[in-house]
Amino acid sequence: MLSFKTLAVLAALTLGAVARPADMAARDEAPATTPSTEKITFAMAAPGLETGVQCGPNKCGAGLVCCNESCGICSAPRGVCITLWCGEPILSV
């Protein structure tokens, strides 16, 4: 015979599965979308790109471009980059 505690847990699990709103299931199955405050941009390489390009507090490696100076994010030329504001760039002197 099952204890009261076991029956209570089984009842809660069963009711939880039945009581789940249909829109939650649809939301779980829908592809994730990018928030409207977040933009995706493409970094374009300049001809004669030098190595070690300053990008906020960081330096980009060979073949990379600075795509977000305020965050110090480098990416491949024509690569995807997130556009958000991380604050004023910190430049070392």
N, C-alpha and C positions, 0 to 999 in steps of 0.2 A: 504494500500500500504506500502511496506517495504522501510525503509530509505536507503540511499546510504551506511551508516555505517554498517547496518545490512547485506546488500547484500555483502559488501566487506568482512565481517567476515565469512559469509557462503561460499563465493568463496574461501577464504584462507583455511578454514577447508576442503573443498571438494578437492581442488588441493593438499593440504598437504597429504591427505589420498591416493590419486591417485599416487602422485609422490614419495611415499615411496619405496625405493629400495627393491627388493625381498630378497637380502642378509640380510637386517636388520630384516625382519620377520623370516628368518631361524635362525639368531643369537639369536633372542629373544626366540625362541622355543627350541633351543639346550640347553642341560644341561650345567651348569657352570663347568668350568674346573679349576684346580689349576694352578696358574702361575708356569712356569718352575723353577723359582728361589726359590720356596717354596717347602719344602719337608715335608712329613708326616712320622713320625717314631713311633715306639711303645716302651713304657717304660717297662722295665723288672724289676720285683721285685727281690731283693736279699734275700736269706734265712736269717731269723732272723732280718728282717727290724725293725729298731728302730723308735720310734715316734720322731718328731721334727728334722728330717734330714735337715741340712742346704742346701738351694737351692738358691744360689746367695744372694740377700738381704732378702729373705723370708725363713721361716721354713715350711716344709711340715707337714701336720697334720698326725694323726694316720692312717696307712694303705695306705698312698700316697708315691710316689717316685718322686724324682727330675728328670724331663724329659728335662728341658732346664735351665741350671744354669745361663746363661748370662741374661735371662729374668726373672728368679725366678719363673718359672712355674712348678707346681706340678701336677701330674695326678694319676689316679688309676693305679695299676700295670697292665701292658699290655694294658693300655688305649692309645688313640690317642693323640699325642703331635705335635705341630708345631715346626719345626726346623728353627729358624732364629736367627740372631746375634743382640743382644740388647746392646752390649758393654761389657766392663770388668765387672765381678761380683763385687759388693760392699759388702765386708765382714765387719761386725761389730766386734770390738775387745773387 
